[in-house]
Amino acid sequence: MINVDFSTDMSRIQYWGSRMGVDLRDGKQLTEPYAWSQNRLLSLTNLLIDFHGFRLADISDNRMLFALVCDPHAWRVGSIPGLVPPRSRIELPVHASSFFSPQRRKQWENIFHDPLWDCIGNTNVPGSNAVMDLLNLLQCLLPGMFIVTEVHDSWWTQRGIPPYLWVLESKDVLVSCLGLARYEELCRAASDTRRAVIDSRDASMGW
């Protein structure tokens, strides 16, 4: 079983920031990369619409970058592979600071604790990587905020850094969002399983 744990706990964010080689005492290390990533985030909406049965939702709040909801028609006709659960919704804010708003905490938890993220392991249909790409990008931009937990029979793993191969294949996008120096440090972290993943079989604690 795979699930995403969303949290804005600063101790967890700083913990994963250190694993990623990022000093998050400077708030700009969170806000600026997110701002620089918005073109890529918006481009992913097209794949989510084409391959996951989403449609654009009306936005009445100018603090939101986009909002997507499941298209009931696409779900009903079953014409699109890799469909998400029928009541799923994805929203992202214009500014990263919105993730830390106490008034919006429940909103973000509802979105990122949704069963739709279970499909991040489905890479067998065209476009099915769009959900995974979105989650991986958010992990790079906002260390520690989005942790992927995979539960096995008697043990679990927690991944706070995307897979190394994805980081390599996404170099152009990540360099444009993070800068070359931070991207290179990300590569080193992603290539080291002990930095990228917490394994309950050899870890005394997890996040």
Backbone as numpy.savetxt, mean C-alpha at the origin, in Angstrom:
# Nx Ny Nz CAx CAy CAz Cx Cy Cz
-3.61 -17.02 4.96 -4.44 -15.83 4.96 -3.57 -14.58 4.96
-3.93 -13.61 4.11 -3.17 -12.36 4.00 -4.08 -11.21 4.39
-3.56 -10.30 5.19 -4.33 -9.09 5.48 -3.39 -7.91 5.64
-3.94 -6.72 5.52 -3.18 -5.48 5.66 -3.54 -4.82 6.97
-2.53 -4.45 7.72 -2.74 -3.76 8.99 -2.32 -2.30 8.80
-3.29 -1.40 8.87 -3.03 0.04 8.75 -2.89 0.65 10.13
-1.86 1.48 10.32 -1.67 2.15 11.60 -0.83 3.40 11.39
-1.15 4.44 12.16 -0.34 5.66 12.15 0.44 5.80 13.45
0.64 4.69 14.15 1.45 4.71 15.37 2.89 5.10 15.00
3.37 6.20 15.57 4.66 6.74 15.15 5.83 5.83 15.54
5.69 5.08 16.62 6.79 4.17 16.98 6.93 3.08 15.92
5.81 2.60 15.41 5.87 1.59 14.35 6.41 2.20 13.06
5.97 3.40 12.73 6.45 4.07 11.52 7.95 4.30 11.57
8.44 4.77 12.73 9.88 5.00 12.86 10.66 3.69 12.85
10.07 2.64 13.41 10.72 1.33 13.42 10.94 0.84 12.00
9.90 0.91 11.17 10.04 0.46 9.79 10.84 1.44 8.96
10.78 2.71 9.32 11.64 3.68 8.64 13.11 3.35 8.83
13.47 2.96 10.06 14.86 2.59 10.32 15.25 1.34 9.56
14.34 0.38 9.43 14.60 -0.82 8.64 14.81 -0.46 7.17
14.10 0.57 6.72 14.19 1.00 5.33 15.33 1.98 5.11
15.98 2.40 6.20 17.10 3.33 6.08 16.67 4.77 5.92
15.49 5.12 6.45 14.96 6.48 6.33 14.83 7.11 7.71
15.33 8.32 7.86 15.19 9.04 9.12 13.88 9.82 9.07
12.88 9.33 9.79 11.55 9.91 9.73 11.31 10.96 10.80
12.37 11.39 11.47 12.21 12.50 12.41 11.89 13.78 11.65
12.28 13.84 10.39 11.91 14.95 9.52 10.61 14.60 8.82
9.53 15.29 9.15 8.23 14.97 8.60 8.16 15.04 7.09
9.07 15.80 6.48 9.06 15.91 5.01 9.37 14.58 4.35
10.02 13.67 5.09 10.32 12.35 4.53 9.05 11.52 4.32
7.97 11.94 4.96 6.67 11.30 4.73 5.82 12.08 3.74
5.80 13.39 3.89 4.87 14.19 3.10 5.33 14.44 1.67
6.62 14.68 1.46 7.08 15.04 0.11 7.01 13.87 -0.87
7.53 12.67 -0.53 7.41 11.56 -1.48 5.96 11.26 -1.85
5.06 11.36 -0.90 3.65 11.11 -1.20 3.13 12.14 -2.20
3.51 13.40 -2.00 3.08 14.44 -2.94 3.65 14.20 -4.33
4.92 13.76 -4.40 5.56 13.52 -5.70 4.99 12.30 -6.41
4.27 11.45 -5.69 3.78 10.19 -6.27 2.39 10.31 -6.88
1.77 11.47 -6.82 0.35 11.53 -7.13 0.03 11.18 -8.58
0.89 11.50 -9.53 0.62 11.10 -10.91 0.56 9.58 -11.04
1.48 8.89 -10.35 1.48 7.43 -10.39 0.25 6.86 -9.69
-0.12 7.43 -8.57 -1.30 6.96 -7.86 -2.56 7.11 -8.73
-2.64 8.22 -9.42 -3.80 8.44 -10.29 -3.79 7.48 -11.48
-2.61 7.17 -12.00 -2.55 6.25 -13.15 -2.99 4.84 -12.76
-2.77 4.46 -11.51 -3.20 3.14 -11.06 -4.72 3.00 -11.02
-5.42 4.14 -10.94 -6.88 4.05 -10.91 -7.42 3.45 -12.21
-6.75 3.71 -13.33 -7.22 3.15 -14.60 -7.16 1.63 -14.59
-6.09 1.06 -14.04 -5.98 -0.39 -13.95 -7.00 -0.97 -12.99
-7.24 -0.26 -11.90 -8.23 -0.73 -10.94 -9.63 -0.73 -11.57
-9.89 0.23 -12.43 -11.18 0.29 -13.13 -11.27 -0.81 -14.18
-10.20 -0.98 -14.95 -10.24 -1.92 -16.09 -10.22 -3.39 -15.66
-9.50 -3.70 -14.56 -9.28 -5.10 -14.24 -9.87 -5.56 -12.90
-10.34 -4.63 -12.08 -10.83 -5.02 -10.76 -12.27 -4.61 -10.51
-12.97 -4.13 -11.52 -14.39 -3.83 -11.35 -14.69 -2.60 -10.53
-13.76 -1.64 -10.48 -14.03 -0.38 -9.80 -14.57 0.65 -10.78
-15.17 1.68 -10.24 -15.54 2.86 -11.01 -15.24 4.08 -10.15
-15.06 5.22 -10.80 -14.83 6.45 -10.07 -16.06 6.85 -9.28
-15.86 7.31 -8.07 -16.95 7.81 -7.25 -16.87 9.33 -7.19
-18.01 9.95 -6.99 -18.03 11.41 -6.83 -17.28 11.79 -5.56
-16.54 12.89 -5.66 -15.79 13.38 -4.51 -16.34 14.74 -4.11
-16.85 14.83 -2.90 -17.36 16.10 -2.40 -16.35 16.79 -1.49
-15.28 16.09 -1.17 -14.26 16.60 -0.26 -13.00 16.87 -1.06
-12.59 18.14 -1.14 -11.41 18.48 -1.95 -10.10 18.03 -1.32
-10.18 17.42 -0.15 -8.97 16.85 0.47 -8.66 15.45 -0.04
-9.58 14.90 -0.87 -9.38 13.56 -1.40 -8.77 13.62 -2.79
-7.78 12.76 -3.03 -7.15 12.66 -4.34 -8.05 11.92 -5.32
-8.59 10.79 -4.88 -9.56 10.06 -5.68 -10.36 9.14 -4.78
-11.47 8.67 -5.31 -12.30 7.68 -4.62 -12.81 6.70 -5.67
-12.68 5.42 -5.38 -13.15 4.36 -6.25 -14.10 3.47 -5.47
-15.15 3.03 -6.13 -16.08 2.08 -5.51 -16.27 0.92 -6.47
-16.68 -0.21 -5.93 -16.95 -1.36 -6.78 -18.13 -1.07 -7.70
-17.97 -1.42 -8.97 -19.03 -1.23 -9.96 -19.98 -2.43 -9.90
-21.19 -2.25 -9.41 -22.12 -3.39 -9.27 -22.37 -4.11 -10.59
-22.40 -3.36 -11.70 -22.64 -3.98 -13.00 -21.50 -4.93 -13.37
-20.26 -4.47 -13.17 -19.11 -5.31 -13.50 -19.12 -6.58 -12.65
-19.52 -6.43 -11.37 -19.58 -7.61 -10.50 -20.67 -8.57 -10.96
-21.81 -8.02 -11.37 -22.95 -8.85 -11.74 -22.69 -9.66 -13.01
-22.12 -9.01 -14.03 -21.92 -9.71 -15.29 -20.71 -10.63 -15.24
-19.81 -10.41 -14.27 -18.66 -11.30 -14.11 -17.73 -11.30 -15.30
-17.66 -10.16 -15.99 -16.86 -10.11 -17.22 -15.41 -9.73 -16.97
-15.09 -9.36 -15.74 -13.74 -8.89 -15.45 -13.07 -9.83 -14.46
-11.91 -10.41 -14.82 -11.21 -11.28 -13.87 -10.60 -10.46 -12.74
-10.34 -11.12 -11.63 -9.69 -10.43 -10.52 -10.57 -9.41 -9.83
-11.88 -9.65 -9.84 -12.80 -8.70 -9.22 -12.62 -8.64 -7.70
-12.91 -7.48 -7.17 -12.80 -7.26 -5.73 -14.13 -7.59 -5.07
-14.15 -7.72 -3.74 -15.43 -7.91 -3.04 -16.39 -6.77 -3.36
-17.70 -7.05 -3.42 -18.66 -6.12 -4.01 -18.88 -4.81 -3.28
-18.48 -4.67 -2.03 -18.68 -3.40 -1.33 -17.36 -2.69 -1.06
-16.32 -3.07 -1.77 -15.00 -2.47 -1.53 -14.94 -1.03 -2.02
-14.11 -0.26 -1.35 -13.93 1.15 -1.69 -12.46 1.51 -1.44
-11.89 2.28 -2.33 -10.53 2.79 -2.15 -10.57 4.31 -2.24
-10.03 4.96 -1.25 -9.89 6.42 -1.25 -8.48 6.75 -0.79
-7.91 7.77 -1.40 -6.63 8.28 -0.94 -6.70 9.81 -0.84
-6.01 10.37 0.14 -6.06 11.83 0.32 -5.05 12.55 -0.56
-5.25 13.84 -0.71 -4.29 14.67 -1.45 -2.99 14.78 -0.67
-3.10 14.95 0.64 -1.93 15.15 1.49 -1.76 13.98 2.47
-0.52 13.53 2.65 -0.25 12.42 3.56 -0.68 12.72 4.98
-0.70 13.99 5.35 -1.08 14.36 6.72 -2.49 13.91 7.06
-3.35 13.73 6.04 -4.73 13.30 6.30 -4.79 11.90 6.91
-3.78 11.08 6.65 -3.76 9.75 7.24 -3.66 9.83 8.76
-3.10 10.93 9.27 -2.87 11.06 10.71 -4.01 11.77 11.43
-5.04 12.18 10.70 -6.16 12.88 11.32 -6.98 11.94 12.18
-7.14 12.22 13.48 -7.95 11.35 14.34 -9.39 11.22 13.84
-9.91 12.27 13.22 -11.28 12.23 12.72 -11.44 11.27 11.54
-10.34 10.96 10.85 -10.40 10.10 9.68 -9.85 8.70 9.94
-9.46 8.44 11.16 -8.83 7.14 11.46 -9.72 5.97 11.06
-11.00 6.04 11.43 -11.91 4.94 11.11 -12.08 4.79 9.60
-12.10 5.88 8.89 -12.23 5.85 7.43 -11.10 5.06 6.80
-9.86 5.35 7.22 -8.71 4.65 6.63 -8.66 3.19 7.07
-9.01 2.92 8.31 -9.04 1.53 8.77 -10.04 0.71 7.96
-11.21 1.29 7.70 -12.22 0.56 6.92 -11.72 0.24 5.52
-10.99 1.16 4.93 -10.48 0.97 3.57 -9.38 -0.08 3.54
-8.41 0.04 4.42 -7.23 -0.82 4.32 -7.37 -2.14 5.07
-8.42 -2.30 5.83 -8.69 -3.59 6.45 -9.76 -4.37 5.67
-10.08 -3.88 4.50 -11.09 -4.50 3.64 -10.55 -5.80 3.04
-11.39 -6.81 2.81 -10.94 -8.07 2.20 -10.35 -7.93 0.80
-10.55 -6.77 0.15 -10.03 -6.62 -1.21 -8.52 -6.83 -1.27
-7.83 -6.53 -0.16 -6.36 -6.64 -0.18 -5.90 -8.09 -0.20
-6.84 -9.03 0.02 -6.48 -10.45 -0.09 -6.01 -10.81 -1.49
-6.42 -10.02 -2.49 -6.07 -10.36 -3.88 -4.66 -9.92 -4.24
-3.89 -9.40 -3.30 -2.54 -8.98 -3.64 -1.67 -10.16 -4.05
-2.07 -11.37 -3.69 -1.29 -12.53 -4.10 -1.71 -13.09 -5.45
-2.75 -12.51 -6.05 -3.25 -13.02 -7.33 -2.54 -12.31 -8.47
-1.60 -12.98 -9.12 -0.85 -12.36 -10.21 -1.07 -13.12 -11.50
-2.16 -13.88 -11.61 -2.37 -14.75 -12.76 -3.24 -14.17 -13.85
-3.82 -12.99 -13.63 -4.66 -12.40 -14.66 -4.12 -11.01 -15.00
-4.31 -10.54 -16.23 -3.81 -9.22 -16.63 -4.37 -8.13 -15.73
-3.50 -7.23 -15.29 -3.95 -6.11 -14.47 -4.16 -6.44 -13.02
-4.03 -7.72 -12.66 -4.31 -8.09 -11.27 -3.25 -7.56 -10.32
-2.15 -7.08 -10.85 -1.12 -6.51 -10.00 -1.44 -5.09 -9.55
-2.51 -4.49 -10.04 -2.77 -3.09 -9.72 -2.97 -2.86 -8.23
-3.69 -3.76 -7.56 -3.88 -3.63 -6.12 -2.55 -3.79 -5.40
-1.76 -4.78 -5.83 -0.45 -5.00 -5.23 0.46 -3.80 -5.47
0.44 -3.26 -6.69 1.28 -2.10 -7.00 0.92 -0.92 -6.11
-0.36 -0.71 -5.90 -0.79 0.40 -5.05 -0.29 0.21 -3.62
-0.48 -0.98 -3.09 -0.04 -1.25 -1.72 1.47 -1.14 -1.60
2.20 -1.73 -2.54 3.66 -1.67 -2.49 4.16 -0.23 -2.54
3.56 0.57 -3.40 3.97 1.97 -3.50 3.71 2.71 -2.19
2.56 2.48 -1.60 2.25 3.12 -0.32 3.24 2.70 0.77
3.66 1.43 0.75 4.66 0.98 1.73 5.97 1.74 1.57
6.35 2.03 0.34 7.59 2.75 0.09 7.48 4.22 0.50
6.33 4.81 0.25 6.14 6.23 0.53 5.97 6.51 2.01
5.26 5.61 2.70 4.87 5.82 4.09 5.27 4.60 4.92
6.56 4.47 5.24 7.06 3.28 5.92 6.29 2.96 7.20
5.96 1.68 7.36 5.33 1.22 8.59 3.84 1.46 8.69
3.27 2.23 7.78 1.85 2.53 7.88 0.99 1.37 7.38
1.54 0.60 6.43 0.80 -0.50 5.81 1.63 -1.78 5.91
1.27 -2.67 6.82 2.02 -3.90 7.04 1.19 -5.08 6.52
1.82 -5.90 5.69 1.16 -7.08 5.15 1.47 -8.27 6.06
0.45 -8.82 6.66 0.60 -9.97 7.55 0.07 -11.21 6.86
0.88 -12.26 6.85 0.45 -13.55 6.30 0.49 -14.57 7.43
-0.67 -15.15 7.70 -0.81 -16.10 8.80 -0.80 -17.52 8.25
0.09 -18.34 8.81 0.18 -19.75 8.45 -0.39 -20.58 9.60
-0.22 -21.85 9.57 -0.84 -22.71 10.59 -0.41 -22.34 12.00
0.87 -22.22 12.22 1.36 -21.97 13.58 2.36 -20.82 13.65
2.47 -20.03 12.58 3.41 -18.91 12.57 2.92 -17.86 11.58
3.54 -16.69 11.62 3.13 -15.58 10.76 4.35 -14.79 10.31
4.15 -14.04 9.26 5.17 -13.09 8.82 4.51 -11.73 8.66
5.31 -10.70 8.86 4.87 -9.32 8.64 5.86 -8.65 7.69
5.35 -8.18 6.56 6.20 -7.52 5.57 5.89 -6.03 5.53
6.90 -5.24 5.79 6.73 -3.78 5.74 7.45 -3.15 4.58
8.16 -3.95 3.79 8.92 -3.47 2.64 8.56 -4.36 1.45
8.26 -3.78 0.29 7.84 -4.61 -0.86 8.92 -5.59 -1.29
8.54 -6.62 -2.05 9.51 -7.60 -2.56 10.59 -6.93 -3.41
11.79 -7.48 -3.32 12.95 -6.91 -4.00 12.74 -6.80 -5.50
12.17 -7.84 -6.13 11.97 -7.82 -7.57 11.04 -6.68 -7.97
9.99 -6.45 -7.20 9.08 -5.35 -7.50 9.80 -4.01 -7.40
10.65 -3.86 -6.39 11.40 -2.62 -6.22 12.31 -2.38 -7.42
12.97 -3.42 -7.90 13.82 -3.29 -9.08 13.01 -2.90 -10.31
11.90 -3.59 -10.53 11.10 -3.35 -11.72 10.41 -1.98 -11.69
10.28 -1.40 -10.52 9.59 -0.11 -10.37 10.57 1.04 -10.18
11.81 0.86 -10.60 12.86 1.85 -10.33 12.49 3.24 -10.80
12.04 3.39 -12.03 11.78 4.73 -12.57 10.73 5.46 -11.74
9.65 4.74 -11.41 8.58 5.36 -10.62 9.10 5.72 -9.23
9.82 4.80 -8.61 10.27 5.03 -7.23 11.32 6.12 -7.14
12.22 6.19 -8.11 13.23 7.26 -8.10 12.54 8.62 -8.23
11.50 8.70 -9.07 10.79 9.97 -9.24 10.06 10.38 -7.97
9.67 9.40 -7.15 8.94 9.70 -5.90 9.87 9.89 -4.71
10.92 9.07 -4.66 11.76 9.02 -3.46 13.10 9.72 -3.62
13.56 9.88 -4.85 14.93 10.34 -5.08 15.86 9.14 -5.15
17.00 9.31 -5.81 17.90 8.19 -6.05 18.49 7.62 -4.76
18.92 8.48 -3.84 19.57 8.00 -2.62 18.61 7.14 -1.79
17.40 7.59 -1.62 16.43 6.82 -0.82 16.04 5.54 -1.57
15.96 5.60 -2.89 15.65 4.40 -3.65 16.75 3.35 -3.47
18.00 3.76 -3.52 19.09 2.80 -3.37 19.08 2.16 -1.99
18.74 2.94 -0.97 18.64 2.38 0.39 17.46 1.42 0.47
16.38 1.75 -0.22 15.22 0.86 -0.28 15.60 -0.47 -0.93
16.38 -0.42 -1.99 16.83 -1.65 -2.66 17.61 -2.54 -1.69
18.49 -1.93 -0.93 19.28 -2.71 0.03 18.38 -3.35 1.08
17.39 -2.60 1.55 16.48 -3.13 2.56 15.62 -4.26 1.99
15.11 -4.05 0.77 14.24 -5.06 0.17 14.98 -6.35 -0.15
16.27 -6.24 -0.43 17.06 -7.42 -0.79 17.45 -8.24 0.44
17.27 -7.68 1.62 17.63 -8.34 2.88 16.34 -8.79 3.57
16.04 -10.06 3.51 14.79 -10.57 4.06 14.64 -10.23 5.54
15.74 -10.20 6.28 15.64 -9.94 7.71 15.28 -8.47 7.99
15.49 -7.59 7.02 15.05 -6.20 7.16 13.63 -6.01 6.65
13.27 -6.75 5.60 11.98 -6.54 4.94 10.84 -7.27 5.61
11.17 -8.37 6.33 10.12 -9.24 6.86 10.42 -9.61 8.31
9.38 -9.58 9.14 9.46 -10.12 10.50 8.81 -11.49 10.48
9.54 -12.49 10.95 9.06 -13.87 10.98 8.89 -14.28 12.44
7.68 -14.69 12.80 7.41 -15.01 14.20 8.26 -16.18 14.71
8.81 -16.98 13.80 9.62 -18.11 14.24 11.00 -17.69 14.75
11.42 -16.48 14.37 12.73 -16.05 14.88 12.67 -14.60 15.37
11.48 -14.11 15.67 11.35 -12.75 16.18 10.63 -12.78 17.53
11.08 -11.92 18.43 10.45 -11.87 19.75 9.24 -10.94 19.78
9.13 -10.07 18.74 7.97 -9.19 18.69 7.75 -8.76 17.26
6.55 -8.31 16.99 6.21 -7.80 15.67 5.36 -6.55 15.81
5.05 -5.97 14.67 4.24 -4.75 14.68 2.99 -5.00 13.86
